[in-house]
Amino acid sequence: MNQTAINEIGIPSKVLHDFYHLTFHLTSGNRNAPLDTNTRDSYNHTDRSKFTHAVSYLHGVMGLSSFVNAFVGPDHRNHTWNVMQMDQAGLSLPSRHYYINKDADDPNILALQNKIIMLLDLYNRDTNTTIDETSFDRANAIITFETQLANIFLDRTDMRDPNATYNVLNVESELNQNGESVMDYHDFFEIILCGPPNPPHHHNHNGTNHTNDDNGPSSHNEPPHDGQPHDHPSCFIPETVIVSSPQYLLSLNELLRTTPAGTLLDFLQWKALSALSSHLSTEYQNANFQFRKVVYGIKTQSPRWKTCVGLSDGVLGYALGSMFAHETFSEDSKEVAETMIDDITQAFNTNLEDIDWMDDDTRQAAKEKANAVTRKIGYPTNLYHDDDLNAYYQYLEINRHDYIDNIRRSQLFDIRNNYNDFNTLVDKSEWEMTPPTVNAYYNPPNNEIVFPAG
C-alpha cells in the first residue's frame, strides 16, 4: 500500500463523481424543506424517485446501508430457501443506547460530531464545494437525525426474539403503503437486485469488466462494473420481504417525511465519506482513528502490514486462505480440530443427562442433532484449487494501480454474490469465515460447526 500515492490523490474524482450527481440534485426545492414526493421536475423525476435512486445506489453499489439493510439469507422457517430480508440501519455509533438520553457533552457524541465536521471540511476543501451552512451546524443536524433514528430502533434484546422479528410484508401494499411511502421500495429492490440504471438525466456510466488490468490508472469516470453479468438470476423483484421491525419502517417513513431535505442529503454524503475514510488520504484516516480511539478504545493505528493483510483477507479471503492452508494446515491440524469437536459433542451429550426438566424424547432428539452436526474444518474444499478459485473470482477486477476502486469493486462483488442467492436453495457448502480467520462458529440453521485453518 503506497500511502504517499494515496495522499497525493486525495479523493479520487471518479469515486465521488456518480455519488455527487446522485445527491446534488436530490431535491427539487430548498435544503430546509422536506422532500417533495409529488412535484415532478423538468425531467419528469420527483424527489421520491431521486431519493430512492440515491439510497438504492449507495446500498446496491457502494454497500452502504443508510436507513435499511436489505440482504439475502435463509428463511428461518424454511432453512433450505434463501429469501430477501430487511433490518433497521443508519447509526454511526455502535447501538441506539449511545444516543438515548445523552447530552451534547457526551464523549461519544462529541467524537462523532468531530469526525463529521472533519470529514465534511476535508470533502469541501478537496472538491471545492461551498455550502451555506457551517460544517458544525450540518454535523449537529446529522446527529439529531441519527438520534431520532435511534429512538425508533428496536433494542438488541428485542432483536434477539426470532418470532417478533419474523414479519412477512408485501412490498407494494405494506412497504410502499400503496404509493404513500417516501421511498419506493419496489424501485429500491429493482435497483439493488438488477443493477442501477443511469442516474437521472446526468450522464451514462456503463461499466466495463476486466479492462485496464495492468496498464495504469483508468481515465474514465464510470463506476466499477457490478461484478456479475446483468442476467444474473437475482434480477427478480420480491413480492414479500421478511422484516425485523415493521414499526421501525412506519416510524422511519414519518421521519423521512418531516426531515429537511438538506439534512437527508448531508446524512447520505456523511455515510459515504465515513465508509471511505479509512481508504482515503492520511487526513481522512486520522479523522476516522480519532473517532475509533474514543468510541472503541483503540490505542494505536494498525501497522501497515496488518492493514494490508487484513484487506487481502477481506477482498481475496478464499484465495489467500488456499495459500494459507497449503502452507500451514496439515492432516495433524485437522485431527486436532476433529478431536475438539468430538470433545464438545461428548460434553454436550453428557450435560443432557443432568437436565431434569427435559423429557426423554426431547433429550434423544437433542443427542441425534448433536451427533449429526456437519463439520467444516480448515477450508472449503470447493474453493481450494486454482481452477475453482479462478471461477469464483472471475468477475472481480483487481488493478494494481487503482486501490480505492479495488476496494469498491470488492465490496460490490460481495454484494452481488449475496443478492445472487435470492430465491435459490441454500448452499450448505458456503462458509461465513475465511480460512485464515482465528475463530470458529456454530451455524444453527445448517446444524454445522466450522473451524477455519487459522
Disulfide bonds with the S-S distance in Angstrom:
Cys194-Cys235 2.33
